Amino acid sequence: MRKTLAVILAVIMLMGCMTACSSPEAPASSDAAESSTVQETAKAPVNIEVAVAAFNEQAEAHLNELADMYHKDTGNTVEISNMDSAAYKDKLKVLIAAGEALPDVFMHWCGGPFISYIKAGACLDITDYINDSGLADYYLPAANAMCEYEGRRYAFGGRNMGVEPCYYNTELFDRYGLEEPKTISELEAICETLKANGIIPFALANQAKWTGMIYYMYLVDRIGGGDLLANAASRTGSFEDPGFTRAGEKLVEWVKKGYFPDGCNGLAHNNNEDLQLLYQEKAAMWMYPGASKIASDNPEFYKKLGVFPFPASDDGKGGNAVMGSPGGTFFSISSQCAHPDEAWKFLTYMATDDYIDGEIAIGIVPATQRAIDKITDPLLRETLEIFNNAERVQLYWDQYLPPALGEAVKTTTQQLIGLEITPEQVGQELEKVAVEEYGY
């Protein structure tokens, strides 16, 4: 589309030049031609490339509805691409490393990688767009803070308040007389009962690495303490702290006790290989940021779900963070976008009642007060209560930390779950990468 527009503009300019050169009143004709060209260019429709990742069928359909509405109102078109999240992140890295333009509007998860995009000059500063449109406070303050860097905003939105609770099959819990656990030892007792009845405690498909990282993040917080990660990331502490080691030891213990499916590192979440274990009642619990995937894939099973926060440490001295994000996914405009005004216009459609209502209808809760007030689904409301009652929300480590360090966390956690590396070696590797990333 951009090449086509360039050709059209070139032809218009050439025609204007020919008219001016052949006319005896060149100045007047040239002015008229230039004015006409400007008007035609202003009216010419443009195409906006929008890149997203891991949108399920319903979410993608809703985004296409938004694009259709935008097209009807403006005449401009929106071209949407939807990829697997891992492949998508790799694509952004490759484009930035090569100095190539990112898609006009691109989704991301904020945190460390987002900061790296800004530092690489890949994101457009949209502070003035946001302020001039009156949308500075449309999303919740915590979501807006995720979009800022050095007092300026480079992203907009907060598509989904993500929280990592533990979902469980209430029918299985009732069958075996199980209650929601308050402590880690109570959770382990549940796991032993499930195992004794031939049921895998946790449905984990860890081929993508981040799904297994969830367990490690929680164990570090509960066993090592709420300040452990922040201290290591700020370099006032170390990833070789004994708290990280003890958390790793607990995760290894769970693997050896059979709390996860055999060969879970080879199972693919994107193929629903974890969900199938749940649906067939081969597994009882699932750790994931939201249950909308289940709601869309298997509405009947969704009715069986209960939810509880990851249990506290038995001594009560551990952290009480909820792993997640106050906005989930966000959108930025490429600094090389040829039509930033039109790209921003499309983003404003994500701050409309129709959009928010449509997201809620497919089980997604945008980070707006309007969305929170409209939630009627009991499971969603209970999940949001977990979010609201948390002492703090810890952004996912692979988003919170610099990209290389976040990737190292996922890789070493996968190796730990595969019993290929020891908890001490995990700490050593993470500390090595941290020194390389931070410089000390």
C-alpha positions, 0 to 999 in steps of 0.5 A: 500500500505504501508503494502504491501511494508513493507512485500515485503521489509521484504521478500527481506531482509530475502532472502538476509540473507538466501543467505548470511548464506548459502554461503561459501563466506558470505561477498561478497554474502551479499554485492551483495544481499544488492546492489540488494535490494537497487536497487529493493527498489529504483524502487518500486512504492509508493502510495501517499495519497492526501486529498482535500476538497470541490473540485467540479466535474471539479476540482477533475477531473483536479486533477485526470488528474494531478495524471495520468500524475504523475503516467505515469512519475514516476510509483508512484500512487496517491490516492485522497480523496475529502470531504466536507470542514467542515468534512475535517477540523474536520478530521484534528483536530481529527488526530492531537489531536490523534497524528496520521499522516495526509495524505501524501499531504493535502490541507488547507487554511493557516492562524491560523489553519495552524499555529496550524498544524505546532506547533503540528509538523504535517507539514514537513518543505519543504523550501529546497525542494522549493529552490532546485527545483527553485520554490521559486518564482513561486507563487506570493509573497503574496501567498508565505507569507501565506506558511511561519512560522518563516522564513521557508515554510511549504506549497506550492501553492496558488490554487485560489486567493479568493475574496469575492465580491457581485455577482448579476443577471444583468437581475434583476437589469436591470428590476428594474432600479438598479445600482451597489451600492457604499455605504451601504445605496445604497445597502440597497435601492436596497434591498428594491426595490427587496423586494418590487418586491417579490425578496429576496436580498441575497441568503444565505445558512448558515448551514455551518456558514462561508457563513453568516460570510462573511456579518459580516466580511464586516460590521465590517470592513466598520462600525467598521473600518479597524483596529478593527479586527487587534486590537482585535486579537493583544489584543491591542483592544477588541471584545467588542469594540462598532464597533463590536456591531454596525456591529452586529446591522446592520446585525440583522437589515438586517435579520429583514428586510428580506434581507436573505431567511427565515430559512437560517441557515437551508439551505445547500450551499453544496446542492446548496440551495442558488444557486437554489434561484438565478437560479429561480430568487427568489433571486438577489445577492450572496456573495461567493469566486468566481463564478466558481461553477456557471460557472460549474453548470449553464453556461447559468446563469453565463452569467447573472452575474455581480459583485461589491465590498462590498460597503463603509460606508456612512461616508467614515470612515470605512475600505476598505478591500476585504475579501479573500485570495491571494492563496485560498488553499495550500498544505502541506506534512505530517511530518510523510509521508513515501515518502516525496521526491515522495510527493514533486515531485507530488506537483511540477506538480502544478507548470506547464503550463498544470496545470495552464491552466487546472485550468483557464479552469475551472474558477480557478485562481492560484496565479501566474502571468502567470494565471493573464495574461491568464484571458480572462473571463470578469467576472473573470477579473473584480473580479481580479480588485476588488482584485487589487484595494483593500487597503488590503486583509483580510484573512477570520476570521476563517483562520486568527484567532486561530481555537477556536476563528475562530469557535466561530466567525462562531457560534456566527454569525450564532446565530446572524442571527438566532436572538438567541443572541444579538450583545453585547453577540457576543462581550462578547463570542468572547472576552471570547474565545480570552482571553482563546486562547491568555492568556490575 
